[in-house]
């Protein structure tokens, strides 16, 4: 199961900038996983994650067409990360998230 929350700064679903003089906007997606989804996960798990993210983005009438800064912060249990294989490689974990943010249904083109 994935718990997903979306926060915005200087934008909303209908306007890219609330204050144009700031010339930036920020979307923050917070994901909490019962089990981390990675590129090696079953297709249904990857599809569910992408669908959950795109569902949150569906209300936005705009997409980012210029430069995009993507920041991913991971809070992982240290023992699980170092001593078990429960937590996969970071590059494999980020792939489904980045895929859901780009292209049709995402936040960028």
C-alpha positions in Angstrom: 0.0 0.0 0.0 1.2 3.5 -0.8 0.1 6.6 1.1 0.5 9.7 -1.1 0.0 13.3 -0.2 0.6 16.4 -2.4 1.6 19.8 -1.3 2.1 22.9 -3.5 4.0 26.1 -3.1 3.4 29.2 -5.3 1.0 27.2 -7.5 -2.3 25.5 -7.6 -4.1 23.2 -10.0 -5.1 26.1 -12.3 -2.1 28.4 -12.2 1.6 27.7 -12.6 2.5 30.7 -10.4 0.4 32.4 -7.8 3.1 35.1 -7.6 4.6 35.5 -11.0 7.5 37.6 -9.7 8.8 34.5 -7.9 8.8 32.7 -11.3 8.9 29.2 -9.7 6.5 26.7 -8.4 6.9 23.6 -6.3 5.0 20.3 -6.1 5.9 18.0 -3.2 4.7 14.4 -3.3 5.2 12.5 -0.1 5.1 8.7 -0.5 4.9 6.3 2.4 5.3 2.6 1.4 4.3 -0.5 3.2 6.7 -2.1 0.8 9.0 -0.2 -1.5 8.2 -0.4 -5.2 11.1 -0.7 -7.6 11.8 -1.5 -11.2 12.0 -5.1 -10.1 8.6 -5.1 -8.5 5.7 -6.8 -10.1 4.1 -4.8 -13.0 0.9 -4.5 -11.0 2.7 -2.8 -8.1 4.6 -0.4 -10.5 1.3 0.4 -12.3 -0.5 1.0 -9.0 2.2 3.4 -7.9 2.2 5.3 -11.2 -1.6 5.5 -11.2 -1.6 6.8 -7.6 0.8 9.6 -8.5 -0.9 10.5 -11.7 -4.3 10.6 -9.9 -2.9 13.3 -7.7 -1.6 15.2 -10.7 -4.8 14.9 -12.7 -6.3 18.0 -11.3 -3.5 20.2 -12.6 -4.3 22.1 -15.8 -0.7 22.8 -16.5 2.6 20.9 -17.0 6.2 21.9 -16.6 7.7 22.5 -20.0 11.0 24.2 -19.0 13.8 23.1 -16.7 12.6 20.8 -13.8 14.5 20.2 -10.6 13.6 16.8 -9.0 14.7 16.2 -5.5 14.2 12.8 -3.9 14.7 12.3 -0.2 14.7 8.8 1.2 14.2 8.0 4.8 15.2 4.3 5.1 15.6 2.1 8.2 19.4 1.9 8.6 19.5 -1.8 9.7 17.2 -2.9 6.8 19.2 -0.9 4.3 22.6 -2.3 5.4 21.8 -5.8 6.6 19.0 -7.1 4.4 17.8 -7.1 0.8 14.4 -5.5 1.8 15.5 -2.1 0.4 16.6 -2.2 -3.3 19.0 0.0 -5.1 18.0 3.7 -5.1 18.2 4.0 -8.9 15.8 1.1 -9.2 13.4 2.6 -6.7 13.3 6.0 -8.4 12.6 4.7 -11.9 8.8 4.1 -11.4 8.4 7.4 -9.7 10.2 9.4 -12.4 8.2 7.5 -15.1 5.0 8.5 -13.5 6.0 12.2 -13.5 6.9 12.4 -17.2 4.8 12.1 -20.3 1.1 11.8 -20.6 -0.6 12.0 -17.2 2.6 13.4 -15.5 3.8 16.8 -14.5 6.4 17.3 -17.3 6.5 16.7 -21.0 
